[in-house]
Amino acid sequence: MNKKYISFIATFVLAIFLSQFFPWWSVMLAAFISELIFNLKRAAIFYIPFLSIAVYWAVHAFLLSSSNNFILAEKIAVLLSLGGNAYALIAVTAIVGGLAAGVAGMFAHQVRYMIR
């Protein structure tokens, strides 16, 4: 199996586990740890953690919002000028989480480079 796929799955599983004990920034910790373990190359340093956490947060936000027929998500989407579109709010949530994880992956790569 390709190292990118294993890193994607490891980041995803680690994020699920850590989010049970820590707040939202646990996804950054998951991306940091998985990058230190798998040592990805080039653009994969950013986009593998980004995609992994974006998928995790999108699925998690969808499951939480669907339990109350997206009522709260629609109200928050109005506050954020998204026109009350709950799916746009889920997309924004996924992008924000993905960016945080991607930056954490890049930071882990720089820490590995500094140690070397």
C-alpha positions as CSV (number, residue, x, y, z in Angstrom):
1,M,0.0,0.0,0.0
2,N,1.2,3.5,-0.8
3,K,2.6,5.6,2.0
4,K,0.2,8.4,1.2
5,Y,-2.8,6.2,1.7
6,I,-1.5,4.8,4.9
7,S,-0.8,8.4,6.1
8,F,-4.3,9.4,5.2
9,I,-5.8,6.5,7.1
10,A,-3.5,7.0,10.1
11,T,-4.3,10.7,10.3
12,F,-8.0,10.0,10.1
13,V,-8.0,7.3,12.8
14,L,-5.7,9.3,15.0
15,A,-7.9,12.3,14.7
16,I,-11.0,10.3,15.6
17,F,-9.2,8.9,18.7
18,L,-7.7,12.2,19.9
19,S,-10.9,14.1,19.4
20,Q,-12.5,12.0,22.1
21,F,-10.1,13.5,24.7
22,F,-9.0,16.9,23.4
23,P,-10.7,19.9,21.8
24,W,-10.8,20.9,18.1
25,W,-7.0,21.3,17.9
26,S,-6.5,17.6,18.3
27,V,-6.7,17.2,14.5
28,M,-3.6,19.3,14.3
29,L,-1.9,17.0,16.7
30,A,-3.0,14.0,14.6
31,A,-1.6,15.6,11.5
32,F,1.7,16.5,13.2
33,I,2.2,13.0,14.6
34,S,1.3,11.2,11.4
35,E,3.7,13.4,9.4
36,L,6.5,12.7,11.8
37,I,5.9,9.0,11.4
38,F,5.4,8.8,7.7
39,N,7.6,11.6,6.4
40,L,5.7,12.5,3.2
41,K,7.4,14.4,0.3
42,R,6.6,17.6,-1.6
43,A,3.0,18.7,-1.8
44,A,1.7,15.6,0.0
45,I,3.1,17.1,3.2
46,F,0.1,19.6,3.1
47,Y,-2.6,17.9,1.1
48,I,-2.7,14.5,2.7
49,P,-3.5,15.8,6.2
50,F,-5.7,18.5,4.6
51,L,-7.8,15.9,2.8
52,S,-7.9,13.5,5.7
53,I,-9.2,16.1,8.3
54,A,-11.4,17.8,5.8
55,V,-13.2,14.5,5.1
56,Y,-13.3,13.7,8.8
57,W,-14.8,17.1,9.8
58,A,-17.3,17.1,6.9
59,V,-18.6,13.7,7.8
60,H,-18.7,14.5,11.5
61,A,-20.4,17.8,10.9
62,F,-22.9,16.2,8.6
63,L,-23.8,13.4,11.1
64,L,-24.2,15.9,13.9
65,S,-26.3,18.3,11.9
66,S,-28.5,15.6,10.3
67,S,-29.6,14.5,13.8
68,N,-31.6,17.7,14.1
69,N,-32.6,18.2,10.5
70,F,-29.8,20.9,10.0
71,I,-31.8,23.5,12.1
72,L,-28.8,24.8,14.0
73,A,-26.5,24.6,11.0
74,E,-28.9,26.7,8.9
75,K,-29.1,29.3,11.7
76,I,-25.3,29.5,12.0
77,A,-25.0,29.7,8.2
78,V,-27.3,32.8,8.3
79,L,-24.9,34.3,10.8
80,L,-21.9,33.6,8.6
81,S,-23.6,35.1,5.5
82,L,-23.9,31.8,3.8
83,G,-27.6,32.3,3.0
84,G,-28.8,29.7,5.4
85,N,-27.2,26.9,3.4
86,A,-26.2,24.2,5.9
87,Y,-24.1,22.3,3.3
88,A,-22.0,25.4,2.6
89,L,-21.4,25.6,6.3
90,I,-20.2,22.0,6.3
91,A,-17.9,22.8,3.4
92,V,-16.5,25.8,5.2
93,T,-16.0,23.7,8.4
94,A,-14.1,21.1,6.4
95,I,-11.9,23.6,4.7
96,V,-11.0,25.3,8.1
97,G,-10.2,21.9,9.7
98,G,-8.2,20.9,6.6
99,L,-6.2,24.1,6.6
100,A,-5.3,23.6,10.3
101,A,-4.2,20.0,9.7
102,G,-2.2,20.9,6.5
103,V,-0.3,23.6,8.4
104,A,0.4,21.2,11.2
105,G,1.7,18.7,8.7
106,M,4.0,21.3,7.2
107,F,5.2,22.3,10.7
108,A,6.0,18.6,11.5
109,H,8.1,18.4,8.3
110,Q,10.0,21.6,9.3
111,V,10.6,20.2,12.8
112,R,11.9,17.0,11.3
113,Y,14.2,19.1,9.1
114,M,15.4,21.1,12.0
115,I,16.3,18.1,14.1
116,R,18.2,16.6,11.2
